[in-house]
């Protein structure tokens, strides 16, 4: 039982139970509200930092949005700049490619021109080679012809004479030698050099022991070499004796003669391997010469001829000098006479000037009627005139 304000209420009464239940519910609600308010206060206190963080996050989101916009603008600018750079690079590459193409074209054209020029030169050289080959073929024919010429003694002798004539023609004046000169003994020399006495005219005769030399060159065994050397000695000795007997004439020619060998090889062979033959030529007063040594000998002879001609003209030179001295002496005398004439003429001109001055003075006095002043000079002065001398 419950006593409230003087009234008693039974606990099992449904109304009391309902009221108690309602009161309990209300109390529970109030407790819950208090708890809710406290929870709300704590939630508000807890939510305040979260709200601050949410605000800061919102600002950051805004900053990110602004940055995104700026990034978007920067990306747009970069994209545009990249596009412009790409376009400029493309233009530069196109220009460079055009230059490279032009340079390659020029190089190709230049290479083509050079190739064409080289081909032209090659063609010219091939033509020159063809001509040289033709010349070689012709020279081979000429060599064969020369061999045919040298194989015959008469033609070989003519060959030596022609070579000797060419050397003498180049070395000496035309009036100092005679080709194919006939001597008093009836022998005909290939060349006679008109040297003064001493030594006197000297003969040059051309000889060519070709068979003996070729046999010497073809020798393969000691026996063949010995026989060829003996043949060479005999052939050259025969030529030396013939020249000594035919072309050395006492009182007509020089006390010696020259044997001309138209081959340097034969000359070298003689002096290298046959000194006894050369000494035999010296003993017979026959001097063996080659084209080279013959030219040197002829140059020495030319100096001798020049000296002899100068001695021949020495008398005429002395006569001319004497006449020149007389002319100079006569010229000196005439210059002296001319100088005296000029001196006399100068003196005569001076005296004429004096006479002219006196005549002028008299004329002025007459013009002024100064007759009294004329009395002291009344007598005229005699002025001697020079007598002209005959020119010398």
Buried (B, 14 or more C-beta within 10 A) or exposed (E): EEEEEEEEBEEEEEEBEEEBEEEEEEEEEEEEEEEEEEEEEEEEEEEEEEEEEEEEEEEEEEEEEEEEEEEEEEEEEEEEEEEEEEEEEEEEEEEEEEEEEEEEEEEEEEEEEEEEEEEEEEEEEEEEEEEEEEEEEEEEEEEEEBEEBBEEEEEBBEBBBEBBBEBBEEBBEEEBBBBEBEBEEEBEBBBBBBBBEEBBBBBBBBBBBBBBBEBBEEBEEEEEBEBBBEBBBEBBBEBBBBBBEBBBBEEEBBEBBBBBBBBEEBBEBBBEEBEEBBEBBEEBBBBBBBBEBBBEBBEEBBEBBEEBEEEEEEEEEEEEEEEEEEEEEEEEEEEEEEEEEEEBEEEBEEBEEEEEEEEEEBEEBEEEEEEEEEEEEEEEEEEEEEEEEEEE
